[in-house]
């Protein structure tokens, strides 16, 4: 619900990273969905579209992005999106306790339920 999403945003803003029994919060799921479902595929396809050697094999791919220059611009924006994700991800890990995070990565974490 919208109320639960807003509550999750407020909790993250207050640096409260508990998930009430869930392995991942809504914001984590949304962010990983955007990165894995949108940004990475866009990077791959725009990278292929700006490659001069790939254009003869799939000229339609260059047309989808509106030409090589548009594909290059989209590729650049997606790269900045991935960089922003990386920086925010590292900052939030450091704020939530890196020693605990490393232990959870190695052991799989403790089930909070």
DRENDO-185884 format. One record per atom (N, C-alpha, C): residue number from 1; residue in one letter; x, y, z. Coordinates in steps of 0.05 Angstrom, whole numbers, m for minus. Each point is the difference from the previous one (the first is absolute). Layout:
residues N
[NUM, A, [X, Y, Z]]
...
end
This chain:
residues 113
[1, X, [17, m24, 0]]
[1, X, [m17, 24, 0]]
[1, X, [18, 25, 0]]
[2, X, [m12, 22, m7]]
[2, X, [14, 25, m1]]
[2, X, [10, 8, 28]]
[3, X, [m16, m6, 20]]
[3, X, [8, 6, 28]]
[3, X, [25, m16, 8]]
[4, X, [1, m25, m7]]
[4, X, [23, m17, 6]]
[4, X, [25, 9, m14]]
[5, X, [m4, 8, m25]]
[5, X, [23, 10, m16]]
[5, X, [11, 26, 13]]
[6, X, [m18, 18, 7]]
[6, X, [9, 25, 13]]
[6, X, [14, m6, 26]]
[7, X, [m11, m19, 16]]
[7, X, [12, m7, 25]]
[7, X, [28, m11, m4]]
[8, X, [4, m16, m21]]
[8, X, [27, m11, m7]]
[8, X, [19, 23, m7]]
[9, X, [m10, 19, m15]]
[9, X, [17, 23, m8]]
[9, X, [8, 16, 25]]
[10, X, [m19, 5, 18]]
[10, X, [6, 14, 25]]
[10, X, [20, m15, 17]]
[11, X, [m3, m26, 2]]
[11, X, [18, m17, 16]]
[11, X, [28, 2, m11]]
[12, X, [3, m1, m26]]
[12, X, [27, 2, m12]]
[12, X, [12, 27, 4]]
[13, X, [m17, 21, m1]]
[13, X, [10, 27, 4]]
[13, X, [10, 4, 29]]
[14, X, [m12, m15, 19]]
[14, X, [8, 1, 28]]
[14, X, [23, m20, 6]]
[15, X, [10, m13, m22]]
[15, X, [21, m20, 2]]
[15, X, [m8, m25, 16]]
[16, X, [m25, m7, 0]]
[16, X, [m10, m24, 12]]
[16, X, [m3, m21, m22]]
[17, X, [17, m20, 1]]
[17, X, [1, m20, m22]]
[17, X, [m12, m26, 7]]
[18, X, [m18, m1, 21]]
[18, X, [m14, m25, 6]]
[18, X, [m22, m5, m20]]
[19, X, [m7, m25, m4]]
[19, X, [m20, m7, m21]]
[19, X, [m24, m14, 11]]
[20, X, [m4, m2, 26]]
[20, X, [m23, m14, 12]]
[20, X, [m5, m27, m12]]
[21, X, [21, m17, 0]]
[21, X, [m4, m28, m9]]
[21, X, [5, m4, m29]]
[22, X, [0, 20, m16]]
[22, X, [5, m3, m29]]
[22, X, [31, 0, m5]]
[23, X, [9, m15, m19]]
[23, X, [28, 0, m6]]
[23, X, [9, 26, m13]]
[24, X, [m17, 11, m17]]
[24, X, [6, 26, m14]]
[24, X, [m23, 19, 3]]
[25, X, [5, 26, 3]]
[25, X, [m21, 19, 1]]
[25, X, [m10, 7, m28]]
[26, X, [m22, 15, m1]]
[26, X, [m11, 8, m26]]
[26, X, [20, 16, m16]]
[27, X, [13, 19, 13]]
[27, X, [20, 16, m15]]
[27, X, [22, m16, m11]]
[28, X, [10, m20, 15]]
[28, X, [21, m18, m10]]
[28, X, [m10, m16, m25]]
[29, X, [m24, m10, 2]]
[29, X, [m11, m16, m22]]
[29, X, [m4, 18, m24]]
[30, X, [m10, 24, 4]]
[30, X, [m5, 18, m22]]
[30, X, [27, 8, m14]]
[31, X, [19, 6, 17]]
[31, X, [26, 9, m11]]
[31, X, [14, m22, m15]]
[32, X, [1, m24, 11]]
[32, X, [12, m23, m14]]
[32, X, [m16, m7, m25]]
[33, X, [m26, 3, 1]]
[33, X, [m16, m5, m24]]
[33, X, [7, 20, m23]]
[34, X, [4, 25, 8]]
[34, X, [7, 21, m20]]
[34, X, [28, m6, m11]]
[35, X, [19, m7, 17]]
[35, X, [27, m4, m9]]
[35, X, [2, m25, m17]]
[36, X, [m12, m22, 9]]
[36, X, [3, m26, m15]]
[36, X, [m20, m1, m23]]
[37, X, [m23, 12, 2]]
[37, X, [m20, m2, m21]]
[37, X, [0, 22, m20]]
[38, X, [12, 23, 7]]
[38, X, [0, 23, m19]]
[38, X, [28, 9, m7]]
[39, X, [15, 9, 20]]
[39, X, [26, 12, m6]]
[39, X, [20, m19, m13]]
[40, X, [3, m24, 10]]
[40, X, [20, m18, m12]]
[40, X, [m8, m8, m28]]
[41, X, [m26, m8, m5]]
[41, X, [m7, m6, m28]]
[41, X, [3, 24, m19]]
[42, X, [m6, 24, 10]]
[42, X, [3, 24, m17]]
[42, X, [30, 4, m6]]
[43, X, [17, m4, 20]]
[43, X, [29, 2, m5]]
[43, X, [9, m20, m22]]
[44, X, [m9, m24, 2]]
[44, X, [8, m20, m19]]
[44, X, [m10, 7, m28]]
[45, X, [m25, 6, m3]]
[45, X, [m11, 5, m27]]
[45, X, [9, 26, m12]]
[46, X, [4, 21, 17]]
[46, X, [11, 24, m12]]
[46, X, [29, m3, m6]]
[47, X, [14, m16, 16]]
[47, X, [28, m6, m7]]
[47, X, [3, m14, m26]]
[48, X, [m18, m19, m6]]
[48, X, [0, m13, m26]]
[48, X, [m8, 19, m22]]
[49, X, [m19, 18, 6]]
[49, X, [m9, 19, m21]]
[49, X, [22, 20, m8]]
[50, X, [17, 7, 19]]
[50, X, [21, 20, m7]]
[50, X, [25, m13, m11]]
[51, X, [0, m27, m1]]
[51, X, [23, m14, m12]]
[51, X, [m3, m1, m30]]
[52, X, [19, 12, m14]]
[52, X, [m1, 0, m30]]
[52, X, [0, m28, m12]]
[53, X, [13, m19, 14]]
[53, X, [2, m27, m11]]
[53, X, [m26, m15, 3]]
[54, X, [m17, 8, 19]]
[54, X, [m25, m15, 4]]
[54, X, [m23, 10, m17]]
[55, X, [2, 25, m10]]
[55, X, [m22, 12, m15]]
[55, X, [m7, m17, m25]]
[56, X, [19, m11, m15]]
[56, X, [m9, m16, m24]]
[56, X, [m16, m25, 8]]
[57, X, [5, m10, 24]]
[57, X, [m14, m25, 9]]
[57, X, [m28, 7, 9]]
[58, X, [m4, 23, 12]]
[58, X, [m26, 8, 10]]
[58, X, [m5, 30, m3]]
[59, X, [m4, 9, m24]]
[59, X, [m5, 29, m4]]
[59, X, [m25, 10, 14]]
[60, X, [m19, m18, 5]]
[60, X, [m25, 8, 14]]
[60, X, [6, 9, 28]]
[61, X, [21, m11, 13]]
[61, X, [6, 8, 27]]
[61, X, [8, 30, 1]]
[62, X, [16, 9, m19]]
[62, X, [7, 28, m1]]
[62, X, [m24, 17, m5]]
[63, X, [m19, m10, m17]]
[63, X, [m24, 15, m6]]
[63, X, [m18, 2, 25]]
[64, X, [m1, m20, 17]]
[64, X, [m17, 0, 24]]
[64, X, [8, 24, 18]]
[65, X, [26, 5, 2]]
[65, X, [10, 21, 17]]
[65, X, [1, 27, m14]]
[66, X, [m8, 1, m25]]
[66, X, [0, 26, m14]]
[66, X, [26, 8, m12]]
[67, X, [17, m19, m5]]
[67, X, [27, 6, m11]]
[67, X, [22, m5, 20]]
[68, X, [24, 0, m11]]
[68, X, [23, m6, 17]]
[68, X, [5, 21, 21]]
[69, X, [m4, 26, m6]]
[69, X, [5, 21, 20]]
[69, X, [m21, m2, 23]]
[70, X, [m25, m5, m7]]
[70, X, [m20, m3, 22]]
[70, X, [6, m24, 17]]
[71, X, [9, m22, m12]]
[71, X, [8, m24, 15]]
[71, X, [23, 7, 19]]
[72, X, [19, 16, m10]]
[72, X, [23, 8, 16]]
[72, X, [m9, 17, 24]]
[73, X, [m19, 18, m4]]
[73, X, [m10, 16, 22]]
[73, X, [m14, m16, 20]]
[74, X, [m17, m19, m9]]
[74, X, [m15, m17, 18]]
[74, X, [20, m18, 16]]
[75, X, [20, m10, m14]]
[75, X, [21, m17, 13]]
[75, X, [14, 16, 22]]
[76, X, [6, 26, m6]]
[76, X, [13, 17, 20]]
[76, X, [m18, 4, 24]]
[77, X, [m26, 6, m4]]
[77, X, [m19, 4, 22]]
[77, X, [m3, m25, 17]]
[78, X, [m2, m23, m13]]
[78, X, [m2, m25, 15]]
[78, X, [25, m6, 16]]
[79, X, [24, 7, m11]]
[79, X, [25, m4, 15]]
[79, X, [0, 18, 25]]
[80, X, [m10, 25, m2]]
[80, X, [m1, 17, 23]]
[80, X, [m20, m11, 20]]
[81, X, [m22, m12, m9]]
[81, X, [m19, m13, 18]]
[81, X, [12, m23, 15]]
[82, X, [16, m16, m13]]
[82, X, [14, m22, 13]]
[82, X, [21, 11, 20]]
[83, X, [14, 21, m7]]
[83, X, [19, 12, 18]]
[83, X, [m14, 11, 25]]
[84, X, [m23, 13, m4]]
[84, X, [m15, 11, 23]]
[84, X, [m9, m23, 18]]
[85, X, [m10, m22, m12]]
[85, X, [m7, m23, 16]]
[85, X, [23, m11, 16]]
[86, X, [23, m2, m12]]
[86, X, [24, m10, 13]]
[86, X, [7, 18, 24]]
[87, X, [1, 26, m4]]
[87, X, [7, 18, 22]]
[87, X, [m20, m1, 23]]
[88, X, [m26, 1, m7]]
[88, X, [m20, m1, 21]]
[88, X, [1, m27, 15]]
[89, X, [4, m21, m15]]
[89, X, [2, m27, 12]]
[89, X, [23, m1, 20]]
[90, X, [23, 9, m8]]
[90, X, [23, 0, 18]]
[90, X, [m4, 17, 25]]
[91, X, [m11, 24, m4]]
[91, X, [m6, 18, 23]]
[91, X, [m19, m13, 19]]
[92, X, [m22, m12, m10]]
[92, X, [m20, m12, 18]]
[92, X, [12, m25, 14]]
[93, X, [17, m15, m13]]
[93, X, [13, m23, 14]]
[93, X, [17, 11, 22]]
[94, X, [16, 21, m5]]
[94, X, [17, 11, 21]]
[94, X, [m17, 11, 23]]
[95, X, [m23, 12, m6]]
[95, X, [m17, 11, 21]]
[95, X, [m14, m21, 16]]
[96, X, [m5, m23, m12]]
[96, X, [m15, m21, 14]]
[96, X, [18, m20, 15]]
[97, X, [26, 4, m1]]
[97, X, [19, m17, 15]]
[97, X, [14, m20, m18]]
[98, X, [24, 7, m9]]
[98, X, [13, m17, m20]]
[98, X, [9, m27, 12]]
[99, X, [7, m1, 25]]
[99, X, [9, m26, 11]]
[99, X, [m24, m20, 1]]
[100, X, [m23, 10, 8]]
[100, X, [m24, m17, 0]]
[100, X, [m7, m8, m28]]
[101, X, [2, 19, m19]]
[101, X, [m7, m6, m28]]
[101, X, [19, m21, m11]]
[102, X, [25, 1, 6]]
[102, X, [19, m20, m10]]
[102, X, [m6, m27, 11]]
[103, X, [m7, m1, 26]]
[103, X, [m7, m25, 12]]
[103, X, [m25, m12, m12]]
[104, X, [m20, 18, m5]]
[104, X, [m25, m9, m13]]
[104, X, [5, m10, m29]]
[105, X, [18, 13, m14]]
[105, X, [6, m9, m27]]
[105, X, [13, m28, 0]]
[106, X, [17, m5, 20]]
[106, X, [14, m26, 1]]
[106, X, [m19, m22, 10]]
[107, X, [m15, 6, 21]]
[107, X, [m17, m20, 13]]
[107, X, [m28, m2, m11]]
[108, X, [m8, 20, m15]]
[108, X, [m28, 0, m10]]
[108, X, [m18, 16, 18]]
[109, X, [10, 11, 22]]
[109, X, [m15, 16, 18]]
[109, X, [m17, m16, 20]]
[110, X, [m11, 14, 19]]
[110, X, [m17, m12, 20]]
[110, X, [m29, 6, m8]]
[111, X, [m16, m20, 1]]
[111, X, [m29, 4, m7]]
[111, X, [m12, 16, 23]]
[112, X, [m12, 23, m7]]
[112, X, [m11, 18, 20]]
[112, X, [m28, m7, 8]]
[113, X, [m11, m21, m10]]
[113, X, [m28, m7, 7]]
[113, X, [m2, m14, 26]]
end
